[in-house]
Amino acid sequence: MAVKILVVDDEYNIVELVKYNLKSNGYEVKEAYDGKEAIEMALSEKFDLIILDLMLPKIDGIEVCKTIKENNPNIKVIMLTAKSSESDKVLGLNIGADDYITKPFSIKELLARVNAVLRRSNENTKTLDRGIISIGNLEINLERHEVWKDGELVDLTLKEFELLRILAENKGKVLSRNTLLDMVWGYDFYGETRTVDVHVRNLRKKIEEDDRNPQYIETVRGVGYRIGMR
């Protein structure tokens, strides 16, 4: 079954260019030209990925992304934005976008981003089906709450395991400190985001060969953390 992608942008020429090249690469493509139409389509049809412009008529891309992710957290979203400031990128990632690309962009770059996001999604689905996530020489057993490195059991606290699990389940995706704080410690936790930094530092000491030059848990400046092999 072909991968189904929704392209959302109010610029007709961009939609047609993206649509043509995606179809040429074997994807099934539909399009929407405003935020209201995008939400209606995303909630009534099944899409694997949405390429979503930030600046849209009727409902902006941020609200579209939030609404879609609330109804289907597993759908992948790549944000398109004409703005290049770090705050716009951070905002997009914080509300659930899986990646972003700044206009003007090359079709080659867009296709590479699409392939990468879909590949990560497939890898995560396969590993979650088995109850085991493998990253490099790490093996995370979700059912037994165990982490093994090079065949040896790693001694983690409950919060360290949960933090690693959430990062691993979202491999390649940047998660903000506030998001991690909510997901690991809960919405009722009144601690600071520094709590996340402390646990990441402890995790690195246990799973990294060199915690000063980590290969698993990467710090994304101004955003948060993501996990993936370099």
C-alpha positions as CSV (number, residue, x, y, z in Angstrom):
1,M,0.0,0.0,0.0
2,A,1.4,3.4,-1.0
3,V,2.3,5.9,1.7
4,K,-0.3,8.7,1.8
5,I,0.8,12.3,2.2
6,L,-1.3,15.4,2.7
7,V,0.3,18.7,1.4
8,V,-1.0,21.8,3.0
9,D,-0.1,25.3,1.7
10,D,-2.0,28.3,0.4
11,E,0.5,28.8,-2.4
12,Y,-0.8,26.8,-5.4
13,N,2.6,26.7,-7.2
14,I,4.3,25.2,-4.2
15,V,1.6,22.6,-3.7
16,E,1.8,21.5,-7.3
17,L,5.6,21.3,-7.3
18,V,5.7,19.2,-4.1
19,K,2.8,17.1,-5.2
20,Y,4.3,16.3,-8.6
21,N,7.7,15.3,-7.1
22,L,6.1,13.2,-4.3
23,K,4.0,11.3,-6.8
24,S,7.0,10.8,-9.0
25,N,8.6,9.0,-6.0
26,G,5.7,6.7,-5.5
27,Y,3.7,8.5,-2.8
28,E,-0.1,9.0,-2.9
29,V,-0.7,12.7,-2.4
30,K,-3.7,14.9,-1.6
31,E,-3.7,18.7,-1.0
32,A,-5.4,21.3,1.1
33,Y,-5.1,25.1,0.8
34,D,-6.2,26.4,4.2
35,G,-6.1,25.2,7.8
36,K,-9.8,24.4,8.1
37,E,-9.7,22.1,5.1
38,A,-6.5,20.5,6.3
39,I,-8.1,19.5,9.7
40,E,-11.2,18.2,8.1
41,M,-9.2,16.0,5.7
42,A,-6.8,14.8,8.3
43,L,-9.6,13.8,10.7
44,S,-11.7,12.0,8.0
45,E,-8.9,10.2,6.1
46,K,-5.8,8.2,7.0
47,F,-2.5,9.9,6.2
48,D,1.0,8.7,7.0
49,L,2.5,12.2,6.8
50,I,1.4,15.8,6.6
51,I,3.6,18.5,5.0
52,L,2.2,21.6,6.7
53,D,2.8,25.3,6.0
54,L,3.0,27.5,9.1
55,M,1.2,30.5,7.6
56,L,-2.3,29.4,6.5
57,P,-5.6,31.1,5.9
58,K,-8.6,30.4,8.3
59,I,-6.6,28.4,10.8
60,D,-2.8,28.7,11.1
61,G,-0.4,25.8,10.9
62,I,0.4,25.7,14.6
63,E,-3.3,25.2,15.5
64,V,-3.7,22.7,12.7
65,C,-0.7,20.7,14.0
66,K,-1.9,20.8,17.6
67,T,-5.5,19.6,16.6
68,I,-4.2,16.8,14.4
69,K,-1.7,15.6,16.9
70,E,-4.3,15.6,19.7
71,N,-6.5,13.3,17.6
72,N,-3.8,11.2,16.1
73,P,-0.4,11.4,17.9
74,N,1.2,8.9,15.5
75,I,0.7,10.9,12.4
76,K,4.0,12.5,11.2
77,V,4.2,16.2,10.5
78,I,6.8,18.3,8.7
79,M,6.3,22.0,9.1
80,L,7.1,24.5,6.3
81,T,7.9,28.0,7.3
82,A,9.1,31.1,5.5
83,K,10.6,32.2,8.8
84,S,14.1,31.2,9.8
85,S,14.2,32.3,13.4
86,E,15.0,29.7,16.1
87,S,11.8,30.6,18.0
88,D,9.6,29.4,15.1
89,K,11.4,26.1,14.8
90,V,11.2,25.6,18.5
91,L,7.5,26.4,18.6
92,G,6.8,23.9,15.8
93,L,8.7,21.1,17.5
94,N,7.2,21.8,20.9
95,I,3.6,21.4,19.5
96,G,4.3,18.1,18.0
97,A,6.0,18.6,14.6
98,D,8.4,15.8,13.7
99,D,10.7,18.0,11.5
100,Y,10.7,21.4,9.9
101,I,12.1,22.9,6.6
102,T,12.5,26.6,5.9
103,K,11.4,28.2,2.6
104,P,12.8,28.5,0.1
105,F,13.8,24.8,0.0
106,S,15.0,22.4,-2.6
107,I,12.9,19.4,-3.6
108,K,15.9,17.2,-3.0
109,E,16.0,18.4,0.7
110,L,12.3,18.0,1.1
111,L,12.3,14.4,-0.2
112,A,15.2,13.6,2.1
113,R,13.3,14.9,5.1
114,V,10.2,13.0,4.1
115,N,12.1,9.7,3.7
116,A,13.9,10.2,7.0
117,V,10.7,10.9,9.0
118,L,8.9,7.9,7.5
119,R,11.9,5.7,8.0
120,R,12.1,6.6,11.7
121,S,8.4,5.9,12.0
122,N,8.7,2.5,10.5
123,E,11.7,1.6,12.7
124,N,9.8,2.7,15.8
125,T,6.7,0.7,14.8
126,K,8.7,-2.5,14.2
127,T,10.7,-2.2,17.5
128,L,7.6,-1.4,19.5
129,D,5.7,-4.4,18.1
130,R,8.5,-6.6,19.5
131,G,8.5,-4.8,22.9
132,I,12.2,-4.2,22.4
133,I,14.0,-1.1,21.1
134,S,17.5,-1.5,19.8
135,I,19.7,1.5,19.3
136,G,23.4,0.8,18.6
137,N,24.7,-1.4,21.4
138,L,21.7,-0.6,23.6
139,E,18.6,-2.9,24.0
140,I,15.6,-1.5,25.8
141,N,13.1,-4.1,27.0
142,L,9.8,-2.3,27.4
143,E,8.0,-5.2,29.1
144,R,10.7,-6.1,31.6
145,H,11.8,-2.5,32.2
146,E,15.4,-3.4,31.5
147,V,18.2,-1.8,29.6
148,W,21.2,-3.9,28.3
149,K,24.4,-2.5,26.9
150,D,26.8,-4.9,25.1
151,G,24.9,-7.8,26.7
152,E,25.2,-6.4,30.3
153,L,22.4,-5.1,32.4
154,V,22.5,-1.3,33.1
155,D,21.3,-0.3,36.5
156,L,18.8,2.6,36.0
157,T,16.4,4.2,38.3
158,L,12.7,4.2,37.4
159,K,12.8,7.8,36.1
160,E,16.0,7.2,34.2
161,F,14.4,4.3,32.4
162,E,11.2,6.2,31.7
163,L,13.2,9.1,30.3
164,L,15.3,6.8,28.1
165,R,12.1,4.9,27.0
166,I,10.3,8.1,25.9
167,L,13.3,9.4,24.0
168,A,13.8,6.0,22.3
169,E,10.2,5.7,21.3
170,N,10.5,9.1,19.6
171,K,13.9,8.3,18.1
172,G,15.1,11.2,15.9
173,K,12.5,13.6,17.2
174,V,13.4,16.5,19.5
175,L,11.5,16.6,22.7
176,S,11.6,19.8,24.8
177,R,12.5,19.8,28.5
178,N,8.9,20.7,29.4
179,T,7.5,17.9,27.3
180,L,9.8,15.4,29.0
181,L,9.0,16.8,32.4
182,D,5.3,16.3,31.8
183,M,5.7,12.8,30.2
184,V,8.1,11.4,32.9
185,W,7.1,13.3,36.0
186,G,3.5,14.2,35.3
187,Y,1.6,17.4,34.9
188,D,1.3,17.7,38.7
189,F,5.0,17.8,39.2
190,Y,6.2,21.3,40.4
191,G,9.9,20.8,39.8
192,E,12.1,22.6,37.3
193,T,13.2,21.6,33.9
194,R,16.7,21.3,35.4
195,T,15.4,18.0,36.8
196,V,15.5,16.7,33.2
197,D,19.0,17.9,32.7
198,V,20.2,16.1,35.8
199,H,18.6,12.8,34.8
200,V,20.0,13.1,31.2
201,R,23.5,13.7,32.7
202,N,23.1,10.6,34.9
203,L,21.8,8.6,32.0
204,R,24.8,9.6,29.8
205,K,27.2,8.4,32.5
206,K,25.6,5.0,32.4
207,I,25.0,4.4,28.7
208,E,27.6,6.6,26.9
209,E,31.1,5.6,26.2
210,D,32.1,9.2,26.8
211,D,29.4,11.3,28.5
212,R,31.2,14.5,27.4
213,N,30.8,13.5,23.8
214,P,27.4,11.6,23.7
215,Q,26.5,9.5,20.8
216,Y,23.0,8.5,22.0
217,I,21.3,11.4,23.8
218,E,21.9,14.6,21.8
219,T,21.3,18.1,23.2
220,V,19.5,20.3,20.7
221,R,20.3,23.8,21.8
222,G,17.3,26.0,22.6
223,V,14.9,23.0,22.2
224,G,15.6,19.9,24.3
225,Y,16.9,16.4,23.6
226,R,16.7,13.7,21.1
227,I,18.0,10.2,20.8
228,G,19.7,8.5,17.8
229,M,22.9,7.1,16.7
230,R,25.3,9.6,15.1
